[in-house]
Amino acid sequence: MTMRVLLMAEACNPTWTSVPLVGYNFARALSEHPDLQVTLVSHVRNQSALESDAIADTARLVFVNNEWIAKPLFKLGSIVRGGKSLGWTTNMAINWPAYIAFERQAYKTLKEELECGGYDLVHRITPVSPTMPSPMAKWTDVPMLIGPLNGGLPWPSEYPELRKKEREWLVPVRNAYQKLPYYRSSYRRLAGVVAGSRHTATETPLDFSGEKFYMPENGIDPAKFQIADGWTAPTERFRFVSVGRLVPYKGFHLTVAAMARSAALQNCDLTIIGDGPERERLQQLAAELELSDRVRFAGWMPQEELAAELRDSQAFVFPSLREFGGGVVLEAMASGLPSIIVNYGGPAELVTPQTGFALELQHEDALVRELCVSMETLVGDHGMCERMADAALHSVRSQHTWSAKADQMTRIYRQVLGGTSHRERMQPTSSTGASQQLVNV
């Protein structure tokens, strides 16, 4: 039986990155699923990109214009945060009124369809933050699901300076979101919640009585990001690669410091793909450690170029100290790379002992030492690199393509709509060492 699904994705754009791209990829994959009939509601800022995309042929598109409040709040947020790269907690707090206005206008637009049985299920894909309520759950009797949700990972106590550098001034009062309008009523009425990480699952209110599921929110589109055939051996020097915004908590400085500690690593190359406020400091650090001829700063790249750059490298190193999802980790795995990550947050739910190294979160000197050892191990054992690459590629193909995630989400829809008396529960644990398997679907 075909399910009629109203997808809500305020942030949903195939030409952008981060959450808007996740929202688009989920919506696109779901709209192409043979068991679903999809109506997608998004913000008017995404209209041009979505109407010119193939999703316009597979989903009915509805756009909401709340720029009367969203635009001034966006400008205010940029001023308060000192730009667009830092202060994400502040950003979510400032944009709370704009999102509530988005859902209110979406409800008014589709009220008649919602009341007349036009949809079997409402699913909010974005925003992914667990701090943002969905008043739609209170306003309609149609079963509603939100997620995958991700966020709220505590700042690591081993690095107390990070929160200040990231301008996360509101962290001490973050839990105040639970007192805001619509939060408690949302969870009282929601039929289901999909957690994108084990930690976020622990933030679901105790009085929530709906279904709980687990699914990391990031995925791979093989049509846009080519999946490698296997590991690429070095033709000259062994090359490490790292990708992300150049901000303090991403830990790029740790990788550069690790290379300086080892004669073997000083004979390797490191390519850092991305840009941000830390770029100048990182370039100075590489110069001070006499690694300027080994560390290349490539800036941002289109997806096709990024995929090629990853496939031509030998290992992915990403010691981010506080990472929610880790989409770049999946891209590295899809490129046939063994990964070195920190065992804290989203990357640790993607990388297993078969696909890479998960280093324990610890103070900087000890972490740099362990990072150095892991990097040296991969340089010296190409057989291990090949085995880890094969395992990573198998994981991506079987679980982390967007089509695979659409299948998983469709099963979640059926379970939610089935009204089963047996409610499958996730047993939330800390994010450390968590499995990436979809739970009880």
KASULDA-V637152 format. One record per helix or strand of 2 or more residues. SS is the DSSP state (alpha for helix, beta for strand). FROM is the first residue (numbers start at 1). TO is the last residue. If there is no record, write none. Layout:
SS&FROM&TO ; SS&FROM&TO
This chain:
beta&3&9 ; alpha&18&31 ; beta&36&43 ; alpha&44&51 ; alpha&55&58 ; beta&60&64 ; alpha&67&81 ; alpha&88&94 ; alpha&96&115 ; beta&121&126 ; alpha&136&139 ; beta&144&149 ; alpha&157&159 ; alpha&161&165 ; alpha&171&179 ; alpha&183&189 ; beta&192&195 ; alpha&198&201 ; beta&211&214 ; beta&239&243 ; alpha&248&250 ; alpha&252&260 ; alpha&265&267 ; beta&269&274 ; alpha&279&288 ; beta&295&299 ; alpha&303&311 ; beta&315&318 ; alpha&327&334 ; beta&338&342 ; alpha&346&349 ; beta&356&359 ; alpha&364&380 ; alpha&382&400 ; alpha&402&418
